[in-house]
Amino acid sequence: MERGIVAHLKPRCWWCGEDELYCAYHDKEWGVPVHDDRKIFEMLILEGFQAGLSWITILRKRENFRKAFKNFDARKVARFGKADVKRLMDDAGIIRNRLKIEGAVTNAKCFLEVQEEFGSFDRYIWRFTGNKTLRNPKGVTRKTMKPTSPESDALSKDLKARGFKFVGSTVCHAHMQATGMVDDHVVECFKFKKR
């Protein structure tokens, strides 16, 4: 099968276009509930790096991010020091933004504190959606999909109070969509579910 043909076989959310990597992410990950703390941490860090950039930029660098951030092991990232920050600033395979890199280290430390308090980050974060995936029963469209929600506002406020960085409501809503806390597949998409 020719490259690119796969992307045309199913109706999808408009944002993934025809890029095979984007379509695979849309089909296999976006909107699928995640309860593994390492994966939740990965998506939280990646969403923070994505702020101000396109998600496809992050997806294309994802494997590099995994190597640079020790497979998103929060304990290892929390121990990163100045030498690690310098190493990351020299790594062309990731987004070389000092504030975001330092923010990721801070977030790893805060992540571990939340794990300690709640037993798991999963237990903490899913409380913001009542431990269920939120869906609009009528579905959303390109015009009605919103970049934030009352739930992402609440999550953002709480994360900021706990010392997290790069966790504005838009970043939090994107994280909630990415980890299946919110299912915003549009009504025309083959992944759309009414409930």
Kinemage of the C-alpha trace (Angstrom):
@kinemage 1
@onewidth
@group {chain A} dominant
@subgroup {mainchain}
@vectorlist {calphas} color= white
{ca met a 1} P 0.000 0.000 0.000
{ca glu a 2} L 1.321 3.441 -0.939
{ca arg a 3} L 2.444 5.813 1.805
{ca gly a 4} L -0.368 8.175 2.729
{ca ile a 5} L -3.186 5.941 1.457
{ca val a 6} L -3.971 4.718 4.998
{ca ala a 7} L -4.805 8.238 6.089
{ca his a 8} L -7.661 8.406 3.578
{ca leu a 9} L -9.447 5.200 4.562
{ca lys a 10} L -11.320 6.494 7.627
{ca pro a 11} L -12.997 9.787 8.511
{ca arg a 12} L -11.012 11.414 11.325
{ca cys a 13} L -10.854 14.598 13.349
{ca trp a 14} L -9.676 17.389 11.040
{ca trp a 15} L -6.578 18.282 13.063
{ca cys a 16} L -4.542 15.188 12.194
{ca gly a 17} L -4.799 15.838 8.461
{ca glu a 18} L -3.150 13.156 6.332
{ca asp a 19} L 0.163 12.789 8.132
{ca glu a 20} L 0.643 9.092 8.955
{ca leu a 21} L 2.287 9.780 12.307
{ca tyr a 22} L -0.506 12.174 13.285
{ca cys a 23} L -3.200 9.735 12.113
{ca ala a 24} L -1.632 6.878 14.097
{ca tyr a 25} L -1.532 9.071 17.225
{ca his a 26} L -5.167 10.058 16.659
{ca asp a 27} L -6.293 6.475 16.085
{ca lys a 28} L -4.374 4.727 18.875
{ca glu a 29} L -3.812 7.279 21.637
{ca trp a 30} L -5.842 10.494 21.579
{ca gly a 31} L -8.936 10.130 23.747
{ca val a 32} L -7.950 6.686 25.052
{ca pro a 33} L -8.022 6.549 28.889
{ca val a 34} L -4.559 6.378 30.446
{ca his a 35} L -4.025 5.197 34.026
{ca asp a 36} L -0.286 4.480 33.950
{ca asp a 37} L 1.611 7.156 35.890
{ca arg a 38} L 4.664 7.042 33.612
{ca lys a 39} L 2.502 7.634 30.539
{ca ile a 40} L 0.563 10.406 32.312
{ca phe a 41} L 3.884 12.044 33.209
{ca glu a 42} L 5.110 11.722 29.620
{ca met a 43} L 2.027 13.435 28.254
{ca leu a 44} L 2.164 16.169 30.894
{ca ile a 45} L 5.774 16.956 29.976
{ca leu a 46} L 5.164 16.775 26.231
{ca glu a 47} L 2.090 19.017 26.457
{ca gly a 48} L 4.186 21.550 28.365
{ca phe a 49} L 6.818 21.513 25.627
{ca gln a 50} L 4.093 21.838 22.994
{ca ala a 51} L 2.847 25.183 24.376
{ca gly a 52} L 3.125 27.667 21.517
{ca leu a 53} L 4.031 24.960 18.984
{ca ser a 54} L 2.142 22.419 16.897
{ca trp a 55} L 1.567 18.933 18.325
{ca ile a 56} L 3.019 17.304 15.220
{ca thr a 57} L 6.344 19.019 16.039
{ca ile a 58} L 6.322 17.217 19.384
{ca leu a 59} L 5.248 13.883 17.886
{ca arg a 60} L 8.137 13.990 15.430
{ca lys a 61} L 10.570 14.527 18.307
{ca arg a 62} L 8.861 12.148 20.740
{ca glu a 63} L 11.460 9.373 20.597
{ca asn a 64} L 14.200 11.940 21.164
{ca phe a 65} L 12.266 13.287 24.154
{ca arg a 66} L 11.978 9.762 25.555
{ca lys a 67} L 15.742 9.289 25.360
{ca ala a 68} L 16.537 12.766 26.694
{ca phe a 69} L 14.119 12.425 29.624
{ca lys a 70} L 15.062 8.859 30.634
{ca asn a 71} L 11.875 7.310 29.237
{ca phe a 72} L 9.903 9.775 31.363
{ca asp a 73} L 10.909 8.189 34.634
{ca ala a 74} L 9.831 10.982 37.012
{ca arg a 75} L 12.317 9.893 39.695
{ca lys a 76} L 15.256 10.182 37.296
{ca val a 77} L 14.054 13.496 35.818
{ca ala a 78} L 13.549 14.947 39.312
{ca arg a 79} L 17.286 14.388 39.942
{ca phe a 80} L 18.386 16.333 36.850
{ca gly a 81} L 20.862 19.084 37.688
{ca lys a 82} L 22.670 21.860 35.827
{ca ala a 83} L 24.723 19.423 33.759
{ca asp a 84} L 21.527 17.691 32.586
{ca val a 85} L 19.909 21.008 31.690
{ca lys a 86} L 23.026 21.901 29.657
{ca arg a 87} L 22.937 18.472 27.967
{ca leu a 88} L 19.285 19.022 27.043
{ca met a 89} L 19.955 22.558 25.812
{ca asp a 90} L 22.560 21.055 23.463
{ca asp a 91} L 20.192 18.307 22.233
{ca ala a 92} L 18.874 19.264 18.777
{ca gly a 93} L 16.463 16.321 18.925
{ca ile a 94} L 14.154 18.061 21.416
{ca ile a 95} L 12.716 21.545 21.925
{ca arg a 96} L 15.635 23.522 23.373
{ca asn a 97} L 13.812 25.970 25.602
{ca arg a 98} L 15.531 26.483 28.962
{ca leu a 99} L 12.334 27.467 30.804
{ca lys a 100} L 10.497 24.395 29.524
{ca ile a 101} L 13.430 22.098 30.346
{ca glu a 102} L 13.738 23.501 33.862
{ca gly a 103} L 9.940 23.367 34.153
{ca ala a 104} L 10.011 19.648 33.293
{ca val a 105} L 12.478 19.019 36.142
{ca thr a 106} L 10.302 21.032 38.537
{ca asn a 107} L 7.227 19.142 37.345
{ca ala a 108} L 8.945 15.807 37.972
{ca lys a 109} L 9.577 16.813 41.589
{ca cys a 110} L 5.993 18.004 42.019
{ca phe a 111} L 4.730 14.833 40.308
{ca leu a 112} L 6.518 12.689 42.902
{ca glu a 113} L 5.010 14.750 45.724
{ca val a 114} L 1.515 14.174 44.317
{ca gln a 115} L 2.219 10.448 43.976
{ca glu a 116} L 3.296 10.374 47.610
{ca glu a 117} L 0.166 12.220 48.749
{ca phe a 118} L -2.410 10.300 46.693
{ca gly a 119} L -0.715 6.934 46.179
{ca ser a 120} L -0.541 7.550 42.410
{ca phe a 121} L -0.785 10.504 40.088
{ca asp a 122} L -3.569 8.656 38.285
{ca arg a 123} L -5.683 8.694 41.446
{ca tyr a 124} L -5.074 12.427 41.818
{ca ile a 125} L -5.699 13.597 38.263
{ca trp a 126} L -8.784 11.555 37.390
{ca arg a 127} L -10.649 13.162 40.299
{ca phe a 128} L -11.024 16.244 38.100
{ca thr a 129} L -13.387 14.362 35.781
{ca gly a 130} L -15.132 12.330 38.468
{ca asn a 131} L -13.027 9.278 37.524
{ca lys a 132} L -14.667 9.002 34.109
{ca thr a 133} L -14.098 10.091 30.532
{ca leu a 134} L -16.052 13.241 29.776
{ca arg a 135} L -17.926 13.291 26.472
{ca asn a 136} L -20.465 15.660 25.018
{ca pro a 137} L -23.378 13.291 24.266
{ca lys a 138} L -24.206 15.304 21.135
{ca gly a 139} L -20.570 15.363 20.133
{ca val a 140} L -18.364 18.265 19.187
{ca thr a 141} L -17.503 19.832 15.869
{ca arg a 142} L -14.531 21.835 14.694
{ca lys a 143} L -16.523 24.986 15.521
{ca thr a 144} L -17.776 23.896 18.960
{ca met a 145} L -14.618 22.247 20.334
{ca lys a 146} L -13.212 24.452 23.073
{ca pro a 147} L -9.568 24.805 24.139
{ca thr a 148} L -10.433 24.813 27.865
{ca ser a 149} L -13.165 23.594 30.196
{ca pro a 150} L -14.217 24.107 33.816
{ca glu a 151} L -12.373 20.850 34.578
{ca ser a 152} L -9.149 21.991 32.919
{ca asp a 153} L -9.464 25.335 34.722
{ca ala a 154} L -9.713 23.492 38.052
{ca leu a 155} L -6.830 21.144 37.226
{ca ser a 156} L -4.626 24.033 36.104
{ca lys a 157} L -5.332 25.998 39.265
{ca asp a 158} L -4.548 23.022 41.485
{ca leu a 159} L -1.360 22.062 39.624
{ca lys a 160} L -0.082 25.642 39.769
{ca ala a 161} L -0.797 25.768 43.511
{ca arg a 162} L 1.343 22.616 43.844
{ca gly a 163} L 4.249 24.277 42.012
{ca phe a 164} L 3.868 22.806 38.505
{ca lys a 165} L 5.029 24.866 35.504
{ca phe a 166} L 3.553 25.188 32.002
{ca val a 167} L 0.161 23.940 33.149
{ca gly a 168} L -2.248 26.624 31.969
{ca ser a 169} L -5.843 25.598 31.317
{ca thr a 170} L -5.237 25.087 27.578
{ca val a 171} L -2.268 22.779 28.277
{ca cys a 172} L -4.338 20.918 30.894
{ca his a 173} L -7.281 20.493 28.518
{ca ala a 174} L -4.951 19.160 25.815
{ca his a 175} L -3.504 16.763 28.388
{ca met a 176} L -6.987 15.625 29.373
{ca gln a 177} L -7.832 14.976 25.711
{ca ala a 178} L -4.536 13.158 25.136
{ca thr a 179} L -5.035 10.853 28.127
{ca gly a 180} L -8.709 10.114 27.585
{ca met a 181} L -10.028 12.128 30.507
{ca val a 182} L -11.928 14.016 27.811
{ca asp a 183} L -13.055 12.434 24.539
{ca asp a 184} L -13.431 15.206 21.973
{ca his a 185} L -13.498 13.178 18.768
{ca val a 186} L -15.764 15.085 16.395
{ca val a 187} L -19.075 13.599 15.300
{ca glu a 188} L -17.763 12.791 11.804
{ca cys a 189} L -14.799 10.845 13.197
{ca phe a 190} L -14.789 7.045 13.229
{ca lys a 191} L -13.642 7.222 16.886
{ca phe a 192} L -16.687 9.268 17.990
{ca lys a 193} L -18.776 7.625 20.737
{ca lys a 194} L -22.149 8.938 21.844
{ca arg a 195} L -21.549 7.985 25.482
